Amino acid sequence: MEGGADEAFCLFDIGKISGMARPVRITGPLLDVLEVLLRGFADGEELHGWKIIKATKRSGPTVYGTIDRLEDAGWIIGRWEQENPEPHRPRRRLYRLTPNGVVESRRILEARRPDAARSQPKLAWRTAMPASLWRD
């Protein structure tokens, strides 16, 4: 088991009216996905699910389950591509970290994977990604 028993991290479902937080277990797949999303954020890149799957070397259901939890918690935002850049290929859903997602991802990685957190570029999140990508 990663981390000590006294450590507790929660993802908050800010979209729910009840305001009740739903704790989410911090797992290896979650940490892998957060690392990939942080790299994408630092590069100013939105990532589609297949790219995250390839980068993490995790199964599709594992990655998409993690993406769903992060999206429900408000740590990432997903959007559909406007057009298909390639013929005969379905539109992809693109994901990016929210400002809160950046902060919380770094916090968790620093606690659970210090070496990985140190290898992440230092982020000035307001300038790391074009403003046009932050519009919903």
DSSP file (Angstrom, degrees, kcal/mol; ACC not computed):
  #  RESIDUE AA STRUCTURE BP1 BP2  ACC     N-H-->O    O-->H-N    N-H-->O    O-->H-N    TCO  KAPPA ALPHA  PHI   PSI    X-CA   Y-CA   Z-CA
    1    1 A M              0   0    0      0, 0.0     2,-0.2     0, 0.0    26,-0.1   0.000 360.0 360.0 360.0 135.4    0.0    0.0    0.0
    2    2 A E        +     0   0    0     24,-0.2    24,-0.1     2,-0.0   110,-0.1  -0.592 360.0   8.3 -84.9 145.3    1.3    3.4   -0.9
    3    3 A G  S    S-     0   0    0     -2,-0.2     2,-0.1   109,-0.2   109,-0.1   0.183  93.9 -66.6  74.3 163.7    1.6    6.2    1.7
    4    4 A G    >   -     0   0    0      1,-0.1     3,-1.3     4,-0.0    -2,-0.0  -0.414  39.2-113.8 -85.5 163.1    1.0    5.9    5.4
    5    5 A A  T 3  S+     0   0    0      1,-0.3    -1,-0.1    -2,-0.1    -3,-0.0   0.762 115.3  60.2 -67.0 -24.1   -2.3    5.2    7.1
    6    6 A D  T 3  S+     0   0    0      2,-0.0     2,-0.4     0, 0.0    -1,-0.3   0.580  86.2  93.5 -82.3  -7.4   -2.3    8.7    8.6
    7    7 A E    <   +     0   0    0     -3,-1.3     2,-0.4     2,-0.0     0, 0.0  -0.681  53.1 179.8 -84.9 136.6   -2.3   10.3    5.1
    8    8 A A        +     0   0    0     -2,-0.4     2,-0.4     2,-0.0    17,-0.1  -0.970   7.2 177.9-139.2 124.3   -5.7   11.2    3.7
    9    9 A F        -     0   0    0     -2,-0.4     2,-0.4    15,-0.1    15,-0.3  -0.975   9.0-168.4-121.6 139.0   -6.3   12.7    0.3
   10   10 A C        -     0   0    0     -2,-0.4     2,-0.5    13,-0.2    15,-0.1  -0.972  17.2-146.3-127.3 142.7   -9.8   13.4   -1.0
   11   11 A L        -     0   0    0     11,-0.5    11,-0.5    -2,-0.4     2,-0.5  -0.912  26.8-140.7 -97.8 134.0  -11.1   14.4   -4.3
   12   12 A F        -     0   0    0     -2,-0.5     2,-1.5    61,-0.3     9,-0.1  -0.845   6.3-140.6-103.9 131.5  -14.1   16.7   -3.9
   13   13 A D    >   +     0   0    0     -2,-0.5     3,-1.3     7,-0.3     6,-0.2  -0.696  26.5 175.7 -85.7  88.6  -17.2   16.4   -6.1
   14   14 A I  T 3   +     0   0    0     -2,-1.5    -1,-0.2    59,-0.4    59,-0.1   0.570  68.6  69.7 -76.2  -7.2  -17.8   20.1   -6.4
   15   15 A G  T 3  S+     0   0    0     57,-0.6     2,-0.3    -3,-0.1    -1,-0.3   0.587  78.3  94.3 -84.9  -9.7  -20.6   19.6   -8.9
   16   16 A K    X   -     0   0    0     -3,-1.3     3,-0.8     1,-0.1    -3,-0.0  -0.665  68.0-145.4 -88.3 137.1  -23.0   18.0   -6.3
   17   17 A I  T 3  S+     0   0    0     -2,-0.3    -1,-0.1     1,-0.2    -3,-0.0   0.816  94.8  68.6 -67.7 -31.1  -25.5   20.3   -4.5
   18   18 A S  T 3  S-     0   0    0      1,-0.1    -1,-0.2     2,-0.1     3,-0.1   0.778  92.4-143.1 -62.9 -25.4  -25.2   18.3   -1.3
   19   19 A G    <   +     0   0    0     -3,-0.8     2,-0.3     1,-0.3    -1,-0.1   0.508  49.2 144.0  75.8   2.9  -21.7   19.5   -0.8
   20   20 A M        -     0   0    0      1,-0.1    -7,-0.3    -8,-0.0     2,-0.3  -0.608  47.9-130.6 -78.4 132.4  -20.6   16.1    0.6
   21   21 A A        -     0   0    0     -2,-0.3    -9,-0.2    -9,-0.1    -1,-0.1  -0.612  10.6-149.5 -81.5 139.5  -17.1   15.1   -0.4
   22   22 A R        -     0   0    0    -11,-0.5   -11,-0.5    -2,-0.3     2,-0.1  -0.935  18.1-135.6-107.8 111.2  -16.6   11.6   -1.8
   23   23 A P        -     0   0    0      0, 0.0     2,-0.5     0, 0.0   -13,-0.2  -0.397  16.6-156.4 -66.5 141.8  -13.2   10.3   -0.9
   24   24 A V        -     0   0    0    -15,-0.3     2,-0.2    -2,-0.1   -15,-0.1  -0.979  20.4-116.5-120.8 130.0  -11.4    8.7   -3.7
   25   25 A R        -     0   0    0     -2,-0.5     2,-0.7     1,-0.1     5,-0.1  -0.435  24.8-126.5 -66.2 132.0   -8.7    6.1   -3.1
   26   26 A I        +     0   0    0     -2,-0.2     2,-0.2   -17,-0.1   -24,-0.2  -0.735  42.5 173.9 -82.0 115.3   -5.2    7.2   -4.3
   27   27 A T     >  -     0   0    0     -2,-0.7     4,-2.3     1,-0.1     5,-0.2  -0.691  47.1-102.8-119.5 168.8   -4.0    4.4   -6.5
   28   28 A G  H  > S+     0   0    0     -2,-0.2     4,-2.5     1,-0.2     5,-0.2   0.926 121.6  50.8 -57.3 -47.4   -1.1    3.7   -8.8
   29   29 A P  H  > S+     0   0    0      0, 0.0     4,-2.6     0, 0.0    -1,-0.2   0.899 109.0  51.8 -60.2 -38.8   -3.3    4.3  -11.9
   30   30 A L  H  > S+     0   0    0      1,-0.2     4,-2.6     2,-0.2    -2,-0.2   0.940 110.9  47.4 -61.5 -46.1   -4.5    7.6  -10.5
   31   31 A L  H  X S+     0   0    0     -4,-2.3     4,-2.2     1,-0.2    -1,-0.2   0.895 111.5  51.4 -62.4 -40.3   -0.9    8.7   -9.9
   32   32 A D  H  X S+     0   0    0     -4,-2.5     4,-2.0     2,-0.2    -1,-0.2   0.933 111.5  46.6 -61.5 -46.2    0.1    7.6  -13.4
   33   33 A V  H  X S+     0   0    0     -4,-2.6     4,-2.7     1,-0.2     5,-0.2   0.908 110.8  52.4 -64.5 -41.9   -2.7    9.6  -15.0
   34   34 A L  H  X S+     0   0    0     -4,-2.6     4,-2.5     1,-0.2    -1,-0.2   0.903 107.7  52.1 -61.4 -40.7   -2.0   12.7  -12.9
   35   35 A E  H  X S+     0   0    0     -4,-2.2     4,-2.1     2,-0.2    -1,-0.2   0.934 112.0  45.6 -59.6 -46.0    1.7   12.6  -14.0
   36   36 A V  H  X S+     0   0    0     -4,-2.0     4,-2.4     1,-0.2    -2,-0.2   0.915 112.9  49.9 -65.2 -43.4    0.7   12.4  -17.7
   37   37 A L  H  X S+     0   0    0     -4,-2.7     4,-2.6     1,-0.2    60,-0.3   0.882 109.6  51.5 -64.6 -37.8   -1.9   15.2  -17.3
   38   38 A L  H  X S+     0   0    0     -4,-2.5     4,-2.6     2,-0.2    -1,-0.2   0.904 109.8  49.3 -65.5 -40.4    0.6   17.4  -15.5
   39   39 A R  H  X S+     0   0    0     -4,-2.1     4,-1.8     2,-0.2    -2,-0.2   0.928 112.3  48.6 -62.9 -43.2    3.1   16.9  -18.3
   40   40 A G  H  <>S+     0   0    0     -4,-2.4     5,-3.2     1,-0.2     4,-0.4   0.907 111.0  50.5 -61.4 -41.9    0.4   17.7  -20.9
   41   41 A F  H ><5S+     0   0    0     -4,-2.6     3,-1.5     1,-0.2    -2,-0.2   0.930 109.1  50.5 -61.4 -46.1   -0.5   20.8  -18.9
   42   42 A A  H 3<5S+     0   0    0     -4,-2.6    -1,-0.2     1,-0.3    -2,-0.2   0.828 112.2  48.3 -62.4 -31.6    3.1   22.0  -18.8
   43   43 A D  T 3<5S-     0   0    0     -4,-1.8    -1,-0.3    -5,-0.2    -2,-0.2   0.450 114.7-117.4 -87.0  -0.7    3.4   21.5  -22.6
   44   44 A G  T < 5 +     0   0    0     -3,-1.5     2,-0.4    -4,-0.4    -3,-0.2   0.841  69.2 139.9  69.0  33.4    0.1   23.4  -23.2
   45   45 A E      < -     0   0    0     -5,-3.2     2,-0.4    -6,-0.1    -1,-0.2  -0.901  50.3-143.2-117.8 136.0   -1.5   20.3  -24.6
   46   46 A E        -     0   0    0     -2,-0.4     2,-0.4    -3,-0.1    50,-0.2  -0.776  27.2-145.3 -88.0 142.7   -4.9   18.7  -24.3
   47   47 A L  E     -A   95   0A   0     48,-2.6    48,-2.8    -2,-0.4     2,-0.2  -0.894   4.2-144.9-116.3 138.8   -4.8   15.0  -24.1
   48   48 A H  E  >  -A   94   0A   0     -2,-0.4     4,-1.7    46,-0.2     3,-0.5  -0.619  33.5-105.0 -93.9 162.1   -7.2   12.4  -25.5
   49   49 A G  H  > S+     0   0    0     44,-0.7     4,-2.7     1,-0.2     5,-0.2   0.859 117.1  54.8 -55.8 -43.0   -7.8    9.1  -23.7
   50   50 A W  H  > S+     0   0    0      1,-0.2     4,-2.6     2,-0.2    -1,-0.2   0.889 107.3  51.2 -61.9 -38.3   -5.8    6.9  -26.1
   51   51 A K  H  > S+     0   0    0     -3,-0.5     4,-2.3     2,-0.2    -1,-0.2   0.894 111.2  47.9 -65.1 -39.2   -2.7    9.1  -25.6
   52   52 A I  H  X S+     0   0    0     -4,-1.7     4,-2.4     2,-0.2     6,-0.3   0.905 110.9  51.9 -66.8 -41.2   -3.1    8.8  -21.8
   53   53 A I  H  X>S+     0   0    0     -4,-2.7     4,-1.9     1,-0.2     5,-0.9   0.936 112.1  45.5 -59.5 -47.7   -3.6    5.0  -22.1
   54   54 A K  H  <5S+     0   0    0     -4,-2.6    -2,-0.2     1,-0.2    -1,-0.2   0.901 114.2  48.5 -64.3 -41.1   -0.4    4.7  -24.1
   55   55 A A  H  <5S+     0   0    0     -4,-2.3    -1,-0.2     1,-0.2    -2,-0.2   0.867 119.3  37.3 -69.3 -36.2    1.6    7.0  -21.8
   56   56 A T  H  <5S-     0   0    0     -4,-2.4    -1,-0.2    -5,-0.2    -2,-0.2   0.690  95.6-137.6 -88.2 -18.9    0.5    5.2  -18.6
   57   57 A K  T  <5 +     0   0    0     -4,-1.9     2,-0.3     1,-0.2    -3,-0.2   0.840  59.9 133.4  60.3  33.9    0.6    1.7  -20.1
   58   58 A R      < -     0   0    0     -5,-0.9    -1,-0.2    -6,-0.3    -2,-0.1  -0.716  62.8 -91.3-107.4 162.4   -2.7    1.1  -18.3
   59   59 A S     >  -     0   0    0     -2,-0.3     4,-2.6    -3,-0.1     5,-0.2  -0.304  33.8-113.2 -71.6 157.6   -5.8   -0.5  -19.7
   60   60 A G  H  > S+     0   0    0      1,-0.2     4,-3.2     2,-0.2     5,-0.3   0.933 115.7  49.4 -56.6 -51.0   -8.6    1.5  -21.3
   61   61 A P  H  > S+     0   0    0      0, 0.0     4,-2.0     0, 0.0    -1,-0.2   0.881 112.0  49.9 -59.7 -36.3  -11.2    0.8  -18.6
   62   62 A T  H  > S+     0   0    0      2,-0.2     4,-1.9     1,-0.2    -2,-0.2   0.946 115.1  42.3 -65.5 -47.8   -8.7    1.7  -15.8
   63   63 A V  H  X S+     0   0    0     -4,-2.6     4,-2.8     1,-0.2     5,-0.2   0.933 115.6  47.8 -66.8 -46.3   -7.7    5.0  -17.5
   64   64 A Y  H  X S+     0   0    0     -4,-3.2     4,-2.4     1,-0.2    -1,-0.2   0.853 110.0  53.3 -67.4 -32.1  -11.2    6.0  -18.4
   65   65 A G  H  X S+     0   0    0     -4,-2.0     4,-2.0    -5,-0.3    -1,-0.2   0.910 111.5  46.3 -63.2 -41.4  -12.5    5.2  -14.9
   66   66 A T  H  X S+     0   0    0     -4,-1.9     4,-2.5     2,-0.2    -2,-0.2   0.916 111.4  51.3 -65.9 -43.9   -9.8    7.4  -13.5
   67   67 A I  H  X S+     0   0    0     -4,-2.8     4,-2.7     1,-0.2     5,-0.2   0.919 108.6  52.2 -59.4 -44.2  -10.6   10.2  -16.0
   68   68 A D  H  X S+     0   0    0     -4,-2.4     4,-2.7     1,-0.2    -1,-0.2   0.920 110.3  47.8 -59.0 -44.7  -14.3    9.9  -15.0
   69   69 A R  H  X S+     0   0    0     -4,-2.0     4,-1.8     2,-0.2    -1,-0.2   0.915 113.5  47.4 -63.6 -42.7  -13.4   10.3  -11.3
   70   70 A L  H  X>S+     0   0    0     -4,-2.5     5,-2.3     2,-0.2     6,-1.0   0.885 113.1  48.5 -66.8 -38.1  -11.2   13.3  -12.0
   71   71 A E  H ><5S+     0   0    0     -4,-2.7     3,-1.0    -5,-0.2    -2,-0.2   0.917 110.7  50.5 -68.0 -42.6  -13.8   14.9  -14.2
   72   72 A D  H 3<5S+     0   0    0     -4,-2.7   -57,-0.6     1,-0.2    -1,-0.2   0.851 110.1  51.7 -61.0 -34.2  -16.5   14.4  -11.6
   73   73 A A  H 3<5S-     0   0    0     -4,-1.8   -59,-0.4   -60,-0.2   -61,-0.3   0.568 115.0-117.0 -80.4  -9.2  -14.2   16.0   -9.0
   74   74 A G  T <<5S+     0   0    0     -3,-1.0    27,-0.3    -4,-0.5    26,-0.2   0.646  83.2 118.0  82.9  14.6  -13.6   19.0  -11.1
   75   75 A W  S   <S+     0   0    0     -5,-2.3    23,-2.8    -6,-0.2     2,-0.3   0.743  78.2  27.7 -85.5 -24.6   -9.8   18.4  -11.5
   76   76 A I  E     -B   97   0A   0     -6,-1.0     2,-0.4    21,-0.3    21,-0.2  -0.938  67.5-147.2-132.5 158.8  -10.0   18.0  -15.2
   77   77 A I  E     -B   96   0A   0     19,-2.7    19,-1.8    -2,-0.3     2,-0.4  -0.986  14.1-159.6-123.3 135.6  -12.3   19.3  -18.0
   78   78 A G  E     +B   95   0A   0     -2,-0.4     2,-0.3    17,-0.2    17,-0.2  -0.880  11.5 175.6-114.0 148.6  -13.1   17.3  -21.1
   79   79 A R  E     -B   94   0A   0     15,-2.3    15,-3.5    -2,-0.4     2,-0.3  -0.986  29.8-113.5-145.8 153.8  -14.4   18.6  -24.4
   80   80 A W  E     -B   93   0A   0     -2,-0.3    13,-0.2    13,-0.2    11,-0.0  -0.651  39.7-102.2 -86.0 143.9  -15.1   17.0  -27.8
   81   81 A E        -     0   0    0     11,-2.4    -1,-0.1    -2,-0.3     3,-0.1  -0.316  24.7-132.7 -57.3 146.0  -13.0   17.9  -30.8
   82   82 A Q  S    S+     0   0    0      1,-0.2     2,-0.3    -3,-0.1    -1,-0.1   0.941  83.4   2.4 -67.0 -47.9  -14.8   20.3  -33.1
   83   83 A E  S    S-     0   0    0     -3,-0.0    -1,-0.2     0, 0.0     3,-0.1  -0.888  82.4 -97.3-135.4 163.3  -14.0   18.4  -36.2
   84   84 A N        -     0   0    0     -2,-0.3     7,-0.1     1,-0.2     4,-0.1  -0.762  26.4-160.6 -81.5 117.2  -12.3   15.1  -37.2
   85   85 A P  S    S+     0   0    0      0, 0.0    -1,-0.2     0, 0.0     6,-0.0   0.738  80.9  44.0 -70.5 -19.2   -8.8   16.0  -38.2
   86   86 A E  S >  S-     0   0    0      3,-0.2     3,-1.0     4,-0.1     2,-0.0  -0.980  93.8-112.6-125.4 136.8   -8.6   12.7  -40.0
   87   87 A P  T 3  S+     0   0    0      0, 0.0     0, 0.0     0, 0.0     0, 0.0  -0.327  98.0  18.9 -65.0 149.7  -11.2   11.2  -42.3
   88   88 A H  T 3  S+     0   0    0      1,-0.2     0, 0.0    -4,-0.1     0, 0.0   0.744  99.1 111.1  63.9  26.6  -13.0    8.0  -41.0
   89   89 A R    <   -     0   0    0     -3,-1.0    -1,-0.2     3,-0.0    -3,-0.2  -0.997  68.9-120.1-127.0 133.5  -11.9    8.6  -37.4
   90   90 A P        -     0   0    0      0, 0.0    -4,-0.1     0, 0.0     0, 0.0  -0.291  39.5 -89.9 -68.1 157.1  -14.4    9.4  -34.7
   91   91 A R        -     0   0    0     -7,-0.1     2,-0.3   -10,-0.1    -7,-0.1  -0.315  44.5-133.5 -61.0 149.9  -14.0   12.7  -32.8
   92   92 A R        -     0   0    0     -3,-0.1   -11,-2.4   -44,-0.0     2,-0.5  -0.758   7.0-124.8-105.6 154.2  -11.9   12.4  -29.7
   93   93 A R  E     - B   0  80A   0     -2,-0.3   -44,-0.7   -13,-0.2     2,-0.4  -0.882  29.0-152.7 -95.5 128.0  -12.6   13.7  -26.2
   94   94 A L  E     -AB  48  79A   0    -15,-3.5   -15,-2.3    -2,-0.5     2,-0.3  -0.825   8.2-160.0-107.4 141.1   -9.8   16.0  -25.1
   95   95 A Y  E     +AB  47  78A   0    -48,-2.8   -48,-2.6    -2,-0.4     2,-0.3  -0.901  12.8 172.5-123.8 147.8   -8.8   16.5  -21.4
   96   96 A R  E     - B   0  77A   0    -19,-1.8   -19,-2.7    -2,-0.3     2,-0.2  -0.985  35.5-103.4-147.1 153.4   -6.9   19.2  -19.5
   97   97 A L  E     - B   0  76A   0    -60,-0.3   -21,-0.3    -2,-0.3   -22,-0.1  -0.485  30.6-132.5 -73.0 145.3   -6.3   19.9  -15.8
   98   98 A T     >  -     0   0    0    -23,-2.8     4,-2.3    -2,-0.2     5,-0.2  -0.491  33.5-100.2 -83.7 166.5   -8.2   22.7  -14.2
   99   99 A P  H  > S+     0   0    0      0, 0.0     4,-2.0     0, 0.0     5,-0.1   0.919 128.3  47.2 -54.8 -43.3   -6.2   25.2  -12.0
  100  100 A N  H  > S+     0   0    0      1,-0.2     4,-2.8   -26,-0.2     5,-0.3   0.891 109.1  55.0 -64.6 -38.5   -7.4   23.3   -8.9
  101  101 A G  H  > S+     0   0    0    -27,-0.3     4,-2.4     1,-0.2    -1,-0.2   0.865 106.1  51.7 -61.9 -36.9   -6.5   20.0  -10.6
  102  102 A V  H  X S+     0   0    0     -4,-2.3     4,-2.3     2,-0.2     5,-0.2   0.953 112.5  45.1 -63.1 -49.4   -2.9   21.3  -11.2
  103  103 A V  H  X S+     0   0    0     -4,-2.0     4,-2.1     1,-0.2    -2,-0.2   0.941 117.7  42.7 -61.1 -49.4   -2.5   22.3   -7.5
  104  104 A E  H  X S+     0   0    0     -4,-2.8     4,-2.5     2,-0.2     5,-0.2   0.871 112.3  53.7 -69.2 -36.9   -4.0   19.1   -6.1
  105  105 A S  H  X S+     0   0    0     -4,-2.4     4,-2.7    -5,-0.3     5,-0.2   0.933 110.8  46.3 -62.2 -45.5   -2.1   16.8   -8.6
  106  106 A R  H  X S+     0   0    0     -4,-2.3     4,-2.6    -5,-0.2    -2,-0.2   0.903 111.7  52.4 -63.5 -40.3    1.2   18.4   -7.6
  107  107 A R  H  X S+     0   0    0     -4,-2.1     4,-1.6    -5,-0.2    -2,-0.2   0.934 112.7  43.7 -61.6 -46.9    0.4   18.1   -3.9
  108  108 A I  H  X S+     0   0    0     -4,-2.5     4,-3.0     1,-0.2     5,-0.4   0.925 114.6  48.9 -66.1 -44.6   -0.5   14.4   -4.2
  109  109 A L  H  X S+     0   0    0     -4,-2.7     4,-2.7     1,-0.2     8,-0.4   0.888 108.8  53.5 -64.6 -37.6    2.5   13.6   -6.4
  110  110 A E  H  < S+     0   0    0     -4,-2.6    -1,-0.2    -5,-0.2    -2,-0.2   0.878 116.1  40.2 -62.9 -35.9    4.9   15.4   -4.0
  111  111 A A  H  < S+     0   0    0     -4,-1.6    -2,-0.2    -5,-0.2    -1,-0.2   0.881 129.5  27.0 -78.4 -39.6    3.5   13.3   -1.2
  112  112 A R  H  < S+     0   0    0     -4,-3.0    -3,-0.2     1,-0.2    -2,-0.2   0.781 135.1  22.2 -99.0 -30.5    3.3   10.0   -3.0
  113  113 A R     X  +     0   0    0     -4,-2.7     4,-2.5    -5,-0.4     3,-0.3  -0.569  63.3 169.6-137.5  71.5    5.9   10.1   -5.7
  114  114 A P  H  > S+     0   0    0      0, 0.0     4,-2.3     0, 0.0     5,-0.2   0.851  79.4  52.8 -56.0 -38.1    8.5   12.7   -4.7
  115  115 A D  H  > S+     0   0    0      1,-0.2     4,-1.4     2,-0.2     5,-0.1   0.916 111.3  46.2 -64.9 -41.5   10.9   11.7   -7.5
  116  116 A A  H  > S+     0   0    0     -3,-0.3     4,-0.8     1,-0.2    -1,-0.2   0.899 111.4  52.3 -66.4 -39.8    8.2   12.1  -10.2
  117  117 A A  H >< S+     0   0    0     -4,-2.5     3,-0.6    -8,-0.4    -2,-0.2   0.892 108.1  51.3 -64.0 -39.2    7.1   15.4   -8.7
  118  118 A R  H 3< S+     0   0    0     -4,-2.3    -1,-0.2     1,-0.2    -2,-0.2   0.833 106.8  54.1 -67.1 -30.8   10.7   16.7   -8.9
  119  119 A S  H 3< S+     0   0    0     -4,-1.4    -1,-0.2    -5,-0.2    -2,-0.2   0.656  88.8  96.1 -79.0 -13.9   11.0   15.7  -12.5
  120  120 A Q  S << S-     0   0    0     -4,-0.8     3,-0.1    -3,-0.6   -81,-0.1  -0.524  88.1-105.8 -72.3 141.2    7.8   17.7  -13.4
  121  121 A P        -     0   0    0      0, 0.0     2,-0.3     0, 0.0    -1,-0.1  -0.361  37.8-101.2 -63.9 147.3    8.5   21.1  -14.7
  122  122 A K        -     0   0    0     -4,-0.1     2,-0.5    -3,-0.1    -4,-0.0  -0.546  46.7-139.0 -67.7 132.5    7.8   24.0  -12.4
  123  123 A L        -     0   0    0     -2,-0.3     2,-0.7    -3,-0.1     3,-0.1  -0.825  31.6-173.5-107.6 130.2    4.5   25.4  -13.5
  124  124 A A    >>  -     0   0    0     -2,-0.5     3,-2.3     1,-0.1     4,-1.3  -0.834  25.8-167.7-105.2  86.0    3.4   29.0  -13.7
  125  125 A W  H 3> S+     0   0    0     -2,-0.7     4,-0.6     1,-0.3    -1,-0.1   0.714  76.0  61.2 -59.9 -25.8   -0.1   27.7  -14.5
  126  126 A R  H 34 S+     0   0    0      1,-0.2    -1,-0.3     2,-0.1     5,-0.1   0.791 118.6  29.0 -70.5 -24.2   -1.5   31.0  -15.7
  127  127 A T  H <4 S+     0   0    0     -3,-2.3    -2,-0.2     1,-0.1    -1,-0.2   0.504 101.8  80.7-110.6  -6.3    1.1   31.2  -18.5
  128  128 A A  H  < S+     0   0    0     -4,-1.3    -2,-0.1     1,-0.1    -3,-0.1   0.759  97.8  37.6 -73.8 -23.3    1.6   27.5  -19.1
  129  129 A M  S  < S-     0   0    0     -4,-0.6    -1,-0.1   -85,-0.1     5,-0.1  -0.984  94.4-101.1-131.9 138.7   -1.5   27.1  -21.3
  130  130 A P    >   -     0   0    0      0, 0.0     3,-1.7     0, 0.0     4,-0.4  -0.266  31.1-124.4 -56.1 140.3   -3.0   29.5  -23.8
  131  131 A A  G >  S+     0   0    0      1,-0.3     3,-1.8     2,-0.2     4,-0.4   0.809 106.5  68.9 -57.5 -31.5   -6.0   31.3  -22.3
  132  132 A S  G >  S+     0   0    0      1,-0.3     3,-0.8     2,-0.2    -1,-0.3   0.782  92.6  59.2 -61.4 -25.7   -8.2   30.0  -25.2
  133  133 A L  G <  S+     0   0    0     -3,-1.7    -1,-0.3     1,-0.2    -2,-0.2   0.655  96.2  62.9 -77.2 -14.0   -8.0   26.5  -23.8
  134  134 A W  G <  S+     0   0    0     -3,-1.8     2,-0.3    -4,-0.4    -1,-0.2   0.502  79.6 100.8 -90.1  -3.5   -9.5   27.6  -20.4
  135  135 A R    <         0   0    0     -3,-0.8    -3,-0.0    -4,-0.4     0, 0.0  -0.616 360.0 360.0 -81.0 140.3  -12.8   28.7  -21.9
  136  136 A D              0   0    0     -2,-0.3    -1,-0.1   -57,-0.0    -3,-0.0   0.422 360.0 360.0 -97.2 360.0  -15.7   26.2  -21.5
